[in-house]
Every structure is written in structure tokens, then in C-alpha cells.
Amino acid sequence: MIPQIDGAILSHKWKEAMWEALSGGIHTITDGSDQTIQALITANYQVNDNLFLSAGYRRLDLDYEDGGTKIDWTMVGPMLELTWRI
């Protein structure tokens, strides 16, 4: 199976350390039975050279089937992310 990934990111910088981003994407396995769709909007702040803080809203849909295992769920809601880069 070869994955196919389609997506986009739009971003706008307010100030040196602040920006927002709107992103989305679709990940599909070529047999057509598995699919993940995500939409995300965030506001981001760079605290220092290594620390980033993001807050936003996310929707993630997953449709997966393998043998007797079937997963079909959706997660929707606010998110908070803290990133430390080395």
C-alpha cells in the first residue's frame, strides 16, 4: 500500500514571535478502506528560542478497517500544545 497525502497550511505572522496557522490534510491508503482527515486552526507564540506555545481547535476523523478490526471515530475540540526544540 502506498499512502497518498494531500494537505495545505496557511500562516500569517502578527509579530516576530506570534502567528496563526490554518491547516488541513487527507491521508488515504490506496486500497480505499482507510482514511484520516484533519482540520486545525491555531494561534502560536514563541516564548524563547526553544519554547513554543500553541492553542487552537482541531477536528480529526479516522476511518480504519483491517481484518476484524474497525475504527470509525471523530475527535473535535480545543487543543493546547507546548513544544520544546533542542
All heavy atoms as an XYZ file, in Angstrom:
682
protein
N       0.826     -1.187      0.000
C       0.000      0.000      0.000
C       0.870      1.249      0.000
O       1.802      1.367      0.777
C      -0.895      0.023      1.230
C      -1.950     -1.013      1.235
S      -3.028     -0.683      2.639
C      -3.462     -2.328      3.049
N       0.530      2.187     -0.837
C       1.259      3.447     -0.928
C       0.367      4.554     -0.393
O      -0.729      4.765     -0.900
C       1.665      3.740     -2.387
C       2.561      2.614     -2.899
C       2.351      5.093     -2.478
C       2.826      2.696     -4.379
N       0.795      5.266      0.668
C      -0.051      6.344      1.194
C      -0.049      7.552      0.278
O       0.941      7.859     -0.377
C       0.590      6.670      2.536
C       2.003      6.238      2.398
C       2.008      5.078      1.434
N      -1.181      8.210      0.237
C      -1.318      9.457     -0.507
C      -1.668     10.539      0.501
O      -2.619     10.400      1.255
C      -2.423      9.331     -1.545
C      -2.723     10.625     -2.255
C      -3.923     10.490     -3.175
O      -4.384      9.407     -3.440
N      -4.425     11.611     -3.623
N      -0.884     11.605      0.541
C      -1.118     12.687      1.498
C      -1.353     13.982      0.732
O      -0.543     14.377     -0.089
C       0.078     12.847      2.455
C       0.310     11.544      3.231
C      -0.155     14.008      3.412
C       1.552     11.540      4.053
N      -2.486     14.612      0.994
C      -2.815     15.906      0.411
C      -3.071     16.854      1.574
O      -3.780     16.517      2.500
C      -4.074     15.823     -0.456
C      -3.902     14.865     -1.617
O      -2.889     14.972     -2.308
O      -4.787     14.011     -1.819
N      -2.510     18.047      1.521
C      -2.728     18.974      2.616
C      -2.304     20.378      2.259
O      -1.725     20.620      1.207
N      -2.609     21.284      3.174
C      -2.258     22.687      2.966
C      -2.086     23.355      4.319
O      -2.704     22.971      5.299
C      -3.349     23.392      2.182
N      -1.223     24.359      4.355
C      -1.032     25.171      5.551
C      -1.028     26.635      5.122
O      -0.283     27.017      4.224
C       0.290     24.844      6.263
C       0.297     23.396      6.763
C       0.523     25.804      7.430
C       1.607     22.967      7.366
N      -1.854     27.432      5.753
C      -1.864     28.875      5.555
C      -1.416     29.498      6.862
O      -1.871     29.109      7.928
C      -3.262     29.361      5.197
C      -3.888     28.742      3.949
C      -5.334     29.198      3.815
C      -3.097     29.134      2.724
N      -0.527     30.474      6.801
C       0.002     31.069      8.021
C       0.177     32.572      7.829
O       0.448     33.039      6.735
C       1.348     30.419      8.364
O       1.844     30.937      9.561
N       0.024     33.303      8.920
C       0.208     34.752      8.897
C       0.930     35.157     10.183
O       0.520     34.782     11.272
C      -1.139     35.464      8.812
C      -1.020     36.940      8.954
N      -0.433     37.730      8.010
C      -1.412     37.763      9.948
C      -0.476     38.985      8.410
N      -1.057     39.026      9.592
N       2.007     35.906     10.062
C       2.786     36.341     11.229
C       2.283     37.708     11.679
O       2.229     38.643     10.908
C       4.264     36.411     10.853
C       5.178     36.477     12.035
C       6.614     36.376     11.576
C       7.330     35.379     12.441
N       8.722     35.224     12.112
N       1.876     37.814     12.960
C       1.432     39.089     13.523
C       2.621     39.924     13.936
O       2.761     41.067     13.579
C       0.565     38.875     14.769
C      -0.695     38.152     14.532
C      -1.475     38.191     13.417
C      -1.327     37.263     15.432
N      -2.558     37.386     13.586
C      -2.496     36.806     14.809
C      -1.035     36.813     16.707
C      -3.369     35.912     15.430
C      -1.897     35.934     17.319
C      -3.054     35.502     16.679
N       3.455     39.347     14.763
C       4.658     39.994     15.280
C       5.789     38.987     15.178
O       5.594     37.870     14.735
C       4.463     40.436     16.730
C       3.423     41.523     16.884
C       3.334     41.986     18.317
C       2.306     43.094     18.443
N       2.198     43.614     19.781
N       6.961     39.350     15.609
C       8.126     38.467     15.493
C       7.889     37.092     16.122
O       8.310     36.091     15.588
C       9.350     39.131     16.130
C      10.634     38.378     15.893
C      10.982     38.235     14.420
O      10.683     39.145     13.631
O      11.567     37.194     14.067
N       7.194     37.045     17.252
C       7.045     35.778     17.962
C       5.618     35.247     17.956
O       5.319     34.274     18.626
C       7.521     35.937     19.400
N       4.699     35.853     17.175
C       3.306     35.411     17.182
C       2.809     35.197     15.762
O       3.077     35.982     14.876
C       2.422     36.461     17.872
C       2.754     36.664     19.327
S       1.805     38.009     20.074
C       0.148     37.412     19.922
N       2.057     34.101     15.551
C       1.461     33.833     14.255
C       0.289     32.881     14.414
O       0.123     32.242     15.439
C       2.506     33.260     13.286
C       2.997     31.892     13.645
C       2.552     30.701     13.145
C       4.015     31.553     14.583
N       3.232     29.659     13.712
C       4.140     30.154     14.596
C       4.838     32.288     15.422
C       5.046     29.477     15.407
C       5.738     31.614     16.227
C       5.843     30.240     16.211
N      -0.559     32.820     13.409
C      -1.650     31.858     13.420
C      -1.488     30.966     12.195
O      -0.837     31.331     11.220
C      -3.029     32.517     13.441
C      -3.586     32.915     12.106
C      -3.125     34.277     11.633
O      -2.465     35.016     12.354
O      -3.450     34.587     10.482
N      -2.072     29.802     12.274
C      -1.970     28.865     11.162
C      -3.291     28.145     10.989
O      -3.983     27.829     11.948
C      -0.858     27.853     11.416
N      -3.647     27.891      9.752
C      -4.810     27.097      9.388
C      -4.285     25.960      8.527
O      -3.633     26.203      7.514
C      -5.815     27.947      8.609
C      -7.011     27.232      8.010
C      -7.879     26.635      9.107
C      -7.818     28.195      7.153
N      -4.529     24.737      8.938
C      -4.006     23.615      8.175
C      -5.059     22.529      8.067
O      -5.993     22.453      8.847
C      -2.733     23.058      8.817
O      -3.018     22.497     10.078
N      -4.873     21.685      7.090
C      -5.763     20.558      6.903
C      -5.103     19.548      6.007
O      -4.159     19.854      5.286
N      -5.588     18.342      6.068
C      -4.996     17.327      5.221
C      -5.833     16.071      5.178
O      -6.672     15.830      6.035
N      -5.580     15.274      4.161
C      -6.240     13.978      3.979
C      -5.147     12.947      3.755
O      -4.260     13.148      2.930
C      -7.196     13.989      2.784
C      -8.296     15.021      2.987
C      -7.799     12.614      2.563
C      -9.178     15.214      1.780
N      -5.194     11.851      4.493
C      -4.255     10.755      4.310
C      -5.070      9.526      3.934
O      -5.938      9.103      4.692
C      -3.467     10.508      5.598
C      -2.537      9.351      5.498
N      -2.686      8.235      6.259
C      -1.456      9.139      4.714
C      -1.735      7.373      5.966
N      -0.985      7.909      5.035
N      -4.846      8.972      2.759
C      -5.621      7.845      2.274
C      -4.685      6.709      1.877
O      -3.682      6.927      1.201
C      -6.452      8.251      1.037
O      -7.247      9.370      1.380
C      -7.357      7.125      0.601
N      -5.012      5.491      2.289
C      -4.292      4.297      1.840
C      -4.935      3.860      0.525
O      -6.149      3.917      0.358
C      -4.374      3.172      2.890
C      -3.846      3.655      4.235
C      -3.622      1.946      2.421
C      -2.399      4.088      4.235
N      -4.122      3.409     -0.437
C      -4.605      3.203     -1.797
C      -5.694      2.148     -1.937
O      -6.390      2.128     -2.935
C      -3.440      2.816     -2.731
O      -2.748      1.701     -2.180
C      -2.489      3.977     -2.897
N      -5.892      1.258     -0.958
C      -6.972      0.280     -1.105
C      -8.338      0.914     -0.886
O      -9.366      0.288     -1.107
C      -6.778     -0.915     -0.178
C      -6.947     -0.570      1.295
O      -7.244      0.592      1.618
O      -6.762     -1.481      2.112
N      -8.365      2.181     -0.453
C      -9.612      2.925     -0.333
C     -10.363      2.708      0.958
O     -11.366      3.360      1.209
N      -9.925      1.787      1.814
C     -10.692      1.499      3.023
C     -10.266      2.339      4.214
O     -10.993      2.432      5.182
C     -10.560      0.019      3.383
O      -9.221     -0.281      3.698
N      -9.077      2.939      4.160
C      -8.564      3.684      5.302
C      -8.409      5.153      4.941
O      -7.859      5.484      3.899
C      -7.200      3.138      5.722
C      -7.236      1.659      6.041
O      -8.288      1.160      6.458
O      -6.205      1.022      5.858
N      -8.862      6.014      5.849
C      -8.763      7.446      5.559
C      -8.697      8.234      6.854
O      -9.398      7.931      7.808
C      -9.956      7.902      4.741
C      -9.903      9.352      4.339
C     -10.976      9.684      3.326
O     -11.156      8.976      2.383
N     -11.678     10.759      3.560
N      -7.846      9.237      6.892
C      -7.748     10.165      8.005
C      -7.884     11.575      7.453
O      -7.204     11.929      6.503
C      -6.388     10.034      8.724
O      -6.238      8.692      9.162
C      -6.317     10.965      9.908
N      -8.767     12.362      8.040
C      -8.966     13.748      7.620
C      -8.787     14.632      8.846
O      -9.327     14.336      9.910
C     -10.372     13.967      7.018
C     -10.569     13.070      5.806
C     -10.578     15.432      6.648
C     -11.974     13.087      5.267
N      -8.005     15.707      8.699
C      -7.758     16.599      9.819
C      -7.891     18.056      9.388
O      -7.429     18.423      8.315
C      -6.351     16.366     10.364
C      -5.953     17.355     11.426
C      -4.604     17.052     12.015
O      -4.552     16.420     13.046
N      -3.529     17.485     11.391
N      -8.516     18.865     10.227
C      -8.560     20.317     10.045
C      -8.141     20.930     11.379
O      -8.556     20.477     12.442
C      -9.955     20.771      9.661
N      -7.306     21.967     11.323
C      -6.728     22.530     12.528
C      -6.507     24.026     12.342
O      -6.041     24.458     11.299
C      -5.384     21.834     12.789
C      -4.482     22.325     13.892
C      -5.105     22.065     15.251
C      -3.136     21.614     13.797
N      -6.880     24.806     13.347
C      -6.556     26.232     13.349
C      -5.901     26.534     14.695
O      -6.376     26.093     15.739
C      -7.792     27.119     13.102
C      -7.357     28.573     12.973
C      -8.852     26.927     14.137
C      -8.411     29.486     12.405
N      -4.762     27.234     14.649
C      -4.025     27.510     15.882
C      -3.534     28.954     15.921
O      -3.328     29.578     14.891
C      -2.785     26.600     16.026
O      -1.914     26.809     14.923
C      -3.157     25.151     16.131
N      -3.335     29.442     17.136
C      -2.596     30.677     17.386
C      -1.318     30.237     18.087
O      -1.351     29.401     18.996
C      -3.401     31.616     18.261
N      -0.178     30.767     17.659
C       1.116     30.279     18.131
C       1.951     31.423     18.698
O       1.891     32.548     18.201
C       1.877     29.637     16.966
C       1.037     28.592     16.276
O       0.878     27.503     16.777
N       0.473     28.937     15.134
N       2.742     31.098     19.727
C       3.605     32.091     20.356
C       4.958     31.454     20.649
O       5.028     30.374     21.241
C       2.971     32.597     21.647
C       3.817     33.604     22.369
C       3.996     34.879     21.841
C       4.438     33.289     23.560
C       4.784     35.811     22.495
C       5.220     34.218     24.223
C       5.394     35.470     23.682
O       6.171     36.390     24.328
N       6.022     32.118     20.225
C       7.375     31.652     20.508
C       7.840     32.341     21.786
O       8.126     33.534     21.794
C       8.319     31.965     19.349
C       9.697     31.417     19.547
C      10.587     31.607     18.333
O      10.149     32.121     17.301
N      11.820     31.182     18.449
N       7.919     31.573     22.869
C       8.280     32.108     24.178
C       9.756     32.503     24.209
O      10.113     33.570     24.693
C       7.967     31.086     25.292
C       8.357     31.624     26.653
C       6.490     30.705     25.247
N      10.626     31.619     23.707
C      12.054     31.903     23.587
C      12.589     31.082     22.407
O      11.808     30.556     21.622
C      12.813     31.634     24.901
C      12.683     30.209     25.378
O      12.665     29.273     24.592
N      12.580     30.031     26.691
N      13.903     30.942     22.279
C      14.479     30.229     21.137
C      14.039     28.772     21.064
O      13.989     28.191     19.985
C      16.010     30.279     21.174
C      16.539     31.658     20.834
O      15.786     32.455     20.236
O      17.705     31.934     21.166
N      13.719     28.150     22.194
C      13.409     26.728     22.227
C      11.967     26.393     22.558
O      11.534     25.271     22.329
C      14.297     26.024     23.260
C      15.766     26.128     22.928
O      16.141     26.560     21.856
N      16.598     25.750     23.866
N      11.209     27.296     23.129
C       9.880     27.011     23.649
C       8.789     27.687     22.822
O       8.841     28.889     22.578
C       9.792     27.472     25.106
C       8.529     27.132     25.867
C       8.330     25.623     25.955
C       8.589     27.746     27.261
N       7.794     26.890     22.398
C       6.672     27.371     21.591
C       5.374     26.943     22.261
O       5.269     25.832     22.778
C       6.719     26.777     20.180
C       7.937     27.160     19.405
C       9.139     26.493     19.583
C       7.893     28.199     18.491
C      10.264     26.845     18.866
C       9.018     28.558     17.773
C      10.203     27.880     17.958
N       4.370     27.805     22.221
C       3.051     27.530     22.788
C       2.015     27.716     21.686
O       2.026     28.718     20.979
C       2.768     28.485     23.951
C       1.414     28.369     24.632
C       1.271     27.000     25.283
C       1.255     29.464     25.671
N       1.130     26.729     21.540
C       0.062     26.796     20.536
C      -1.269     26.464     21.200
O      -1.349     25.579     22.047
C       0.305     25.786     19.411
O       1.514     26.044     18.761
N      -2.312     27.173     20.796
C      -3.671     26.897     21.253
C      -4.574     26.976     20.035
O      -4.357     27.805     19.148
C      -4.104     27.903     22.308
N      -5.559     26.111     19.989
C      -6.432     26.137     18.822
C      -7.587     25.164     18.918
O      -7.971     24.724     20.009
N      -8.107     24.820     17.760
C      -9.268     23.945     17.630
C      -8.970     22.923     16.543
O      -8.428     23.271     15.492
C     -10.498     24.785     17.262
C     -11.797     24.056     17.460
C     -12.369     23.959     18.723
C     -12.442     23.465     16.393
C     -13.568     23.295     18.905
C     -13.648     22.790     16.572
C     -14.205     22.712     17.835
O     -15.375     22.044     18.015
N      -9.324     21.654     16.790
C      -8.974     20.586     15.867
C     -10.145     19.651     15.643
O     -10.913     19.365     16.547
C      -7.817     19.794     16.466
C      -7.430     18.578     15.686
C      -6.425     17.769     16.476
N      -5.366     17.316     15.615
C      -4.272     16.754     16.031
N      -4.061     16.606     17.324
N      -3.363     16.342     15.198
N     -10.245     19.178     14.413
C     -11.180     18.105     14.074
C     -10.370     17.015     13.384
O      -9.641     17.277     12.422
C     -12.283     18.587     13.143
C     -13.234     17.453     12.775
C     -14.299     17.879     11.769
N     -15.103     16.737     11.416
C     -16.317     16.494     11.904
N     -16.855     17.330     12.764
N     -16.987     15.422     11.523
N     -10.488     15.802     13.894
C      -9.764     14.661     13.353
C     -10.744     13.512     13.144
O     -11.401     13.075     14.091
C      -8.642     14.241     14.320
C      -7.810     13.037     13.929
C      -7.037     13.306     12.641
C      -6.852     12.674     15.055
N     -10.875     13.059     11.894
C     -11.737     11.929     11.547
C     -10.867     10.761     11.119
O      -9.957     10.927     10.298
C     -12.676     12.286     10.384
C     -13.681     13.348     10.763
O     -14.304     13.206     11.815
O     -13.837     14.310      9.993
N     -11.149      9.574     11.643
C     -10.391      8.383     11.306
C     -11.342      7.275     10.886
O     -12.313      6.981     11.597
C      -9.553      7.923     12.502
C      -8.793      6.617     12.339
C      -7.712      6.758     11.278
C      -8.197      6.174     13.654
N     -11.074      6.667      9.741
C     -11.832      5.518      9.247
C     -10.812      4.449      8.899
O     -10.028      4.607      7.961
C     -12.658      5.913      8.027
C     -13.485      4.754      7.486
O     -13.589      3.722      8.169
O     -14.015      4.888      6.376
N     -10.779      3.356      9.672
C      -9.756      2.323      9.502
C     -10.405      0.950      9.640
O     -11.226      0.727     10.531
C      -8.671      2.492     10.564
C      -7.648      1.394     10.585
C      -6.598      1.390      9.680
C      -7.738      0.350     11.498
C      -5.646      0.383      9.689
C      -6.790     -0.654     11.523
C      -5.754     -0.637     10.614
O      -4.834     -1.635     10.625
N     -10.037      0.039      8.761
C     -10.534     -1.328      8.837
C      -9.431     -2.281      8.405
O      -8.801     -2.099      7.365
C     -11.759     -1.492      7.935
C     -12.447     -2.802      8.116
C     -13.769     -2.879      7.376
O     -14.277     -1.824      6.954
O     -14.268     -3.992      7.214
N      -9.176     -3.293      9.239
C      -8.163     -4.299      8.940
C      -8.619     -5.617      9.539
O      -8.662     -5.761     10.769
C      -6.809     -3.882      9.513
C      -5.696     -4.847      9.129
O      -5.869     -5.613      8.164
O      -4.656     -4.844      9.814
N      -8.955     -6.564      8.681
C      -9.454     -7.839      9.180
C     -10.735     -7.642      9.958
O     -11.697     -7.081      9.473
N     -10.738     -8.050     11.226
C     -11.912     -7.883     12.074
C     -11.913     -6.597     12.869
O     -12.834     -6.340     13.635
N     -10.876     -5.772     12.698
C     -10.779     -4.522     13.449
C     -11.330     -3.378     12.618
O     -10.916     -3.162     11.491
C      -9.314     -4.215     13.803
O      -8.770     -5.310     14.535
C      -9.210     -2.946     14.615
N     -12.295     -2.655     13.186
C     -12.857     -1.491     12.507
C     -12.864     -0.318     13.478
O     -13.339     -0.434     14.590
C     -14.270     -1.768     12.023
C     -14.872     -0.591     11.305
C     -16.238     -0.917     10.734
C     -16.878      0.352     10.248
N     -16.852      0.567      8.870
N     -12.290      0.799     13.035
C     -12.274      2.028     13.829
C     -12.886      3.127     12.973
O     -12.453      3.358     11.855
C     -10.838      2.418     14.226
C     -10.186      1.301     15.046
C     -10.843      3.727     15.006
C      -8.709      1.519     15.282
N     -13.893      3.777     13.482
C     -14.543      4.893     12.795
C     -14.924      5.909     13.863
O     -15.942      5.765     14.525
C     -15.771      4.402     12.037
C     -16.398      5.482     11.179
O     -15.806      6.580     11.060
O     -17.475      5.235     10.632
N     -14.072      6.927     14.086
C     -14.338      7.903     15.130
C     -13.906      9.300     14.726
O     -13.143      9.483     13.807
C     -13.747      7.500     16.469
C     -12.285      7.178     16.512
C     -11.745      5.942     16.506
C     -11.184      8.086     16.578
N     -10.374      6.029     16.564
C     -10.003      7.331     16.612
C     -11.078      9.471     16.607
C      -8.744      7.908     16.675
C      -9.824     10.049     16.668
C      -8.675      9.261     16.706
N     -14.417     10.248     15.492
C     -14.128     11.666     15.260
C     -13.768     12.312     16.592
O     -14.439     12.081     17.595
C     -15.360     12.372     14.661
O     -15.682     11.745     13.429
C     -15.097     13.843     14.431
N     -12.701     13.101     16.587
C     -12.332     13.916     17.754
C     -12.470     15.375     17.347
O     -11.921     15.786     16.328
C     -10.886     13.654     18.174
C     -10.646     12.314     18.782
S      -9.002     12.086     19.552
C      -7.902     13.037     18.574
N     -13.179     16.151     18.146
C     -13.388     17.570     17.868
C     -13.238     18.331     19.173
O     -13.783     17.924     20.195
C     -14.800     17.825     17.292
C     -15.010     19.298     17.015
C     -15.035     17.006     16.053
N     -12.494     19.442     19.138
C     -12.423     20.259     20.331
C     -11.163     21.086     20.419
O     -10.325     21.094     19.520
N     -11.034     21.800     21.529
C      -9.879     22.678     21.718
C      -8.609     21.866     21.965
O      -8.662     20.720     22.417
C     -10.250     23.494     22.953
C     -11.241     22.668     23.680
C     -11.965     21.867     22.643
N      -7.478     22.480     21.645
C      -6.184     21.836     21.886
C      -5.192     22.846     22.424
O      -5.298     24.039     22.159
C      -5.655     21.200     20.607
C      -5.460     22.190     19.475
S      -4.344     21.652     18.206
C      -2.781     21.830     18.975
N      -4.247     22.354     23.194
C      -3.166     23.159     23.733
C      -1.886     22.362     23.538
O      -1.826     21.175     23.853
C      -3.400     23.442     25.217
C      -2.407     24.344     25.920
C      -2.410     25.733     25.281
C      -2.749     24.453     27.393
N      -0.863     23.005     22.997
C       0.385     22.307     22.681
C       1.567     23.116     23.196
O       1.634     24.328     23.025
C       0.497     22.127     21.178
C       1.757     21.448     20.724
C       1.795     21.306     19.218
O       0.872     20.703     18.630
O       2.747     21.819     18.603
N       2.505     22.430     23.801
C       3.753     23.012     24.267
C       4.878     22.257     23.578
O       4.943     21.037     23.652
C       3.861     22.877     25.779
C       5.031     23.563     26.471
C       4.945     25.071     26.274
C       5.031     23.216     27.948
N       5.756     22.972     22.855
C       6.839     22.334     22.099
C       8.175     22.860     22.590
O       8.377     24.072     22.698
C       6.694     22.638     20.596
O       5.409     22.216     20.152
C       7.764     21.943     19.798
N       9.083     21.935     22.867
C      10.461     22.287     23.256
C      11.380     21.763     22.174
O      11.438     20.561     21.912
C      10.809     21.654     24.594
C      12.204     21.956     25.028
C      13.294     21.167     24.842
C      12.655     23.128     25.694
N      14.415     21.782     25.350
C      14.044     22.989     25.897
C      12.037     24.289     26.139
C      14.807     23.969     26.519
C      12.796     25.244     26.767
C      14.159     25.083     26.951
N      12.099     22.649     21.506
C      13.036     22.266     20.445
C      14.456     22.352     20.967
O      14.834     23.340     21.579
C      12.888     23.182     19.232
C      11.573     23.005     18.554
C      11.525     23.788     17.280
N      10.213     23.672     16.677
C       9.818     24.385     15.663
N      10.613     25.273     15.114
N       8.615     24.229     15.159
N      15.217     21.331     20.685
C      16.608     21.260     21.138
C      17.517     21.830     20.078
O      17.389     21.644     18.931
C      17.003     19.815     21.465
C      16.123     19.301     22.562
C      18.464     19.741     21.834
C      16.306     17.848     22.870
